[in-house]
């Protein structure tokens, strides 16, 4: 038996919903969207394919039904044994559902449906709402991380545009993701980590590259560099700090880049004496780039001073925009708990001192993978239409409590391109326009198998819907 019973991958109260619909109901249609209004697109849709492959691709079994019936009885809920046995015998255990979705990586306003779902067998009309818990969870988390990190990327962009010769070529390398230890589970590390890789190329979360490989066919979606941590540095003792640094250069200097945490004892001595004098020629003799990590201390002042001290010791050149760039043998990585506000202040101060933003990159962790919730972008799933016994669709919607409350639109929806941006319209008003909500799953079959490269390309060029 699988450790995840698909029948129990829902809320307890939904176990009894098969008894609550009007007599004769044949189908229920619903969609996932984000509540609220926004003047600009702000949601990156991502993650559905991982759920389809991992959870919906496995049929339910007789053992799943037996376990679910026992749990429901002990838990105080009714159980539709006949309904689940019907799915097992009539559909081979695969859920009779059709799921439509926008292309993953799409960038949309709030209020635009990203997923639409309907049952394909009238006997299973209750199934649409039943899978809400699992389906919504599968979408909101990776989409929220992807949306939040796009905001980070857009915050970095003006600094790079102003002070770098080729900002588009380096922006994806400005963040290193270290979120695995701060995640609540291995699955969250994978889901959040792979969402980060839509926008940034560097990660130390192995589960992120495994998810991109397993669910989207990416041979290698993210990159890392050999790096030290405080344990491997202080193991040498303070009197052998220079030797610990030299060992890193000897072991990893032939790699394209290698990262050395340098604040175990005195970051200023490490910069001015060890890196700047004792080991400078050794660093220069190797083909790889040394990435110095100051990590601790004042999160704004220390990385700025690290760039300045390396500039004094190793020298700089002026780029085409007149900003100072460190010698190609050295760069700086601030990887210890910097906030987006800290990053903007660091880059602003460096810019004021005449340094290009390309001199420094940043590490992110739990702040991006953990400090989000479904409410961050107000993700919701609403059932919006019902088919009665005569086969006629009827729009359904609850009444708002106040005039200020904006409800999801009723009825079956379509998504079209209007003015270069995706917009929601009623399905029966689609006409000859292209509907970007396309079938991706039906009755146990994956209808589209997207690659990570195409999703990443779409996320990085959000209005090119032909990709």
N, C-alpha and C positions, 0 to 999 in steps of 0.2 A: 504493500500500500504506500502511495506517495505521502510524504510528510505534509503536503498541502491538499486538503480535500476541496475540490472546486465548488462543491455544493455548499460548503460552510464558509466560503470566501465572500461573505456578505454580512450585513447587520442582522442581529437576532430577530428584530421585528419584521424583517422582510420574509421570514419563513412562513408567515401567515397571510401574505398579501394575495396569494392565489384565490382566496375566498372573498376578496373585497371589491373586485371590479364588477361593473354592471353586467347582468346576464346578456349573453350574446356577443360579448367583446371578442374581436378576432385579432386585433393587432394594437400595439402601443408603440409610438415613435417618440424618441427623445434625443436630446443633443447636449453636448458639453460646450460651455462657453465661459466667459468671464464677465462678472457684473461690473457696472459702473460705466462712466463716460470718459473718453480721452480724446484730446485734440490730435494726438499723433499715435501711430501704431506703437505698441509697447510689449506685445506678447509674442514670444517665439514658441511655436508649437513643436513639441518633440516628445518621443518616448513610446508612442503607441505600439510600434512594431515589436518592441521588446516584450511587451505584455502579451501580444497575440501569439508570439512564438513560444514564450515560456509557459503561459497558463492556458490559453484557449486551444492550443494545439493538442492538448492531452484530453482524450475523451473520459467522461465519468465512467465509473465501474460499479458493479453490483456491491462491492465492498464499500465504496464511497456512499452509496445509498443506505446501506445497513448502518454505517457509522453515523451518518447525518440523522437518520431516524432516531437512533438511540440518544444522541446529543440533544435533539429537539425535545424529546419527551422529558428528559431529565432537566432540561433548561426551562421548561414551562411554555413551549411554543408548539403550535400545530405543525404538521409536516405533510407535504404533498408527495407521498410515496408513489401514487399512481402517475403523477406528472413526470417525475424523474425516471420512473421505470419506462414510461412511454418514450422519453428522450433516448434512453439506453437501447430500446428495441427498434424504434422507428428511425433513429438517426445515428445509430452506432455509438451513442454516448456523446456525440458532438453537439454543442448547443446550436439550435436552429435560429441563428441570428445573422443579419446583414449589417455590417459596419461600414460607414462611409467616413472619410477623413480628408482634411486638407493635406497636401504634400508636407511631410515633416520638414521642419526648417522654415516654414512659412512665418511671416511676420505680420501680425494683424492688430486691429483696434480691439478694445474691449467690446463685448457684445456680439462679436462674430463667432458663429459656431465653428469649432475645430474638429468635432467628431459628431456623427449622427448615427443612431442605432435603432433597429426595428426587428421584431421577431419575424421569421419567415414561415412559421407553422401556426395556424390559428389556435391550435390546441395549447400552444405555449405563449399565449398573449402576455402572461405575467412575467416573462423572462426579461424583458427590456429593463424594467425597473429593478429586477432582482440583481442584475450584474452591476448596478450603479456604483456600489461601494468599491468594488475591485477596479472597475474601469476608470472611475474618476481619480482614484488614488494613483493608478498607473500613468495618468496624463498630467495631473496637476504638479507633481513633484519635479520630474525632469523638465517640464515646460517652465516652471517657476525658476529653477536654477539657470536654465538657458536664458530666460528673459532677464534675470538679475545680472548675469555676467555680460550680457550684451550692453546693459547700462554701464557696467564698469568699463567695458571696451570703448564705449562712446565718450566716457569721461576722460579716458587717456588720450583719445584721438587729437584734440586740439593742441595738446602739448607736443605731441609727435609731429603734427602737421607744421607747427611753427618752427621747431628746432632741429628736425631731421631731414636729411636729403631724400630718403626713400621711406617715408612713414608707413606706406601700405605694405612694404616688404618686411617690416620688423614688428608691427603692432601685435601680431599673433604670438610673438615670443616674449612679450612683456610680463606675462603672468606665469608662475609655476604653481601647480596645484598640489597641495600636501594634505588633503582632507580626509584620508583614510582613517587615521586614528581618532579624528573628531566626529566621525559618523556614528550613528546609533547601531548600524548593522553592516554586514558585508554587502547586502543588496543596496543599501542606501549609498555606500561608497561607490558602487558600480554605476548606479543610476545618476547620481550627482556628478561623479567624475566624468562620465561620458558626455553629459550635457555641457560641462566645461570645455570639452574638446571640440565642440562646435565652433568656438570662438578663439581658443588659445591652444597652442601646440604642445605645451610642456606639462607633464604630469609625473608625479611619483606614486600615483594610485594605480597599482597594477590591475585592479579590478576594472578600472575605467577602460584600459586598452583591451582587456578581455571581453568586456561587454560590446565594444565597438566591433571586435572580431567575431564574436559569437552571434550577435543579432543583426549586424549590418555588413558583414563580410569584409571588414577593413583588415588588411594584413598587419598594419601598425599605424594607429591613429594618433599616437602621442609619443613624445620623446623625453628622455631623461639624460642626465650627465652623472658621472661618478662624483660622489659628494661625501664629505665627512659629516660627523655629528660630534657633539661635545664629548660623548663617551670615548670615541676613538682618538680624540685629541688629548683629553686630560689623562688618558691611560699612560701617556709618556711622562707625565709630570711637568710642572712648570719650568724646571731647569732644562728640559729637553723640548720646549715648545718649538724652537727653530728646527730641530730634527724631525718633529712630527709634521711640520709644514713641508720640509724637504722631502720627506717620504711620500707625501701626496704628489708633489711635482714629479718625483722619480717614477711613481707607480702609474700615474694617470696623465702626465704631460703630453703623451702622444695621442690622447683622445682629442676630439675637436674642442672640448671644453671640460673643465673640472671645477668643482665648487669646494671651497675650504672655509668652514666656520672659523672665525679668527678672533673671537671675543672671549675666549675661555678665561683669560686673566686680565689683559690690558690691551684693548683694541688699538689704542694710539701707539703703543710700543710695537705691536704687531705690524702696523702699517708703516711707521717711520723707520724702524730698525730692522725687523725681520724681512718683510716683503720689500721694503724700500731700499735696503742696503744688503743685508746678508744673502738674500736669495734672489735678488733682482736679476742677476745674470743667468742664474739657473732657470728662472721663469722665461727669460728671453730666449734661452737656448732650445726650448721645447716648442713644437708646432702648435700645441693647444693653448686655449685662452684660460687664464686663471680668473675665476669668479670669486671675489672676496665677499664673505657674508659677515656683516657686523652684528646682526641680530639684536642683541640686548642694548639697554640704555635708552635714552630719549628716542622715541620712534621716528622723530622728524630730524632732529639735529645730528644724530650719529650717522645715518646714511649720507646726509649731505656732506658732513665732514670727511667721511670715508672717501667719497668721490674727490673732494678737494685735496686730501693728502695723497691719494694715488696720482692725481694730476701733477702734484709737486714732485713726486718721486719718479714717475714713469714718463711724464710729459704728455702733451696733448697736440692735436692738430685742429685747424679750423675747417668746418665743413662748408658746403656751398651756401648755407644760410647764415654763416658767420658765428656759429656756436662751437664751443670747445668740445672735442671728442677725445676721450682717453686713448692712450696708446692701445693698439689692437690686441695686446697681450693681456689686458686687464679690463674687468668690468665689475659691477657691484650688484649684489642681490640682497634686498632687505626682505627677510622671510619670516619674521617673528611677529605675527599678530597685528599687522598694519591694517587700519581701516581705510575705506575709500577716501575719507576726509584726510587721513594722514598722507595717503598717496598724492593727493592733489596739492597738499602743502609742501611735500618734498619736491615734487616736480616744479611747483611755482618758485620755490626758493632756488633750486638749481638753475632755472631759467633766468632768474634775476641776477645770478652770479655768472651768467654767460655760458652755462653748460647745457649741452644737448640732452634731451630726455632719453636718448639711446644709451647713455652711460649706465643706466640702472634698470633693473627689473624687480618684480615684487613676488612674494609668495603669498598664497591664500590657502585657507584651510576650512575649519569648521564654520567660520563666519559666513561662507557662501553655501556650504552644504547643509548646515544645521539651522541657521537663523532665518529660516523661511517657513511659511505655513500655507495652507490652502487659502488663507485670507490675504496673503501678500498681494495677489492679483484677483482675489475673489472668484476662484474657479467654482463652478456649479454645474450639475447635470439636472435638467428639467425635462420631464415628459410633456410633450407639447401637442400631441394629436392622438386620437383614438379611433379605431375602426369599429363600427357597430355591426350588429348581426346582418344587416343588409349590405355590408361591404362598403359603407360610406364613411369617409374620413370626417372627423369633427375636431375642430381646434379646441384645446383645453388650456386654461390658464387660471391661476388664482387671482383674486382681486387685491391690489396693493392696499396696505394699511393707510398710507398717506399719499398725497399727491406727489411728494418728493421721491417716493420709492419707485425705482425703475425696474420693471419686471422683465424677465426674458420673453422674447417675442413668441406668441403662440403659433401653432401649426407646424407642418413640415417645412424645413428650411433648405435653401440653396445658398451658395456663396459665389458671388460674381466679382469681376474686376470693374471698379468704377473710379475713374480719375486716377488710375494707376495704383489703387489700393483695393484690398479685398473688403467686400461689404455683404451683409446678410440681406436676403430677399425671400419672400414666400416662394416655395417650390412651384406653386401653380401660376406664378407670374414670371417664371424663368424665361419663357419664350425660347428664342434661338441662341441665347447667350450661353457661354460655357459655364458649367457648374463645377467649381473647384473642389466640392465635396465629392470625391470619387470612391467607389467601392474598393475596400482593401481586404475585406474578410467576409466570407459567406459560408455558413453551415460547415465549419471546420476546415475551410480552405483559405490559405493566404493568397489573395489575388494580386498583390503587388509586393515585391521584395526589394525595398529601397537599399541603396548602398550608402555607406557613411560619407563617401566622397560627394555624392550628389546632394545629400542633406546638408553637409557642411558648406558646400558652394552656395546653396540656396540661402542658408542662414547668414552668409557673409555678403550676399548681394540680394537683399530681401524682396525686391520688387520684380525680379526676373522669374516670373511664374512659369515660364516655358522650360525651365531647367529640370 
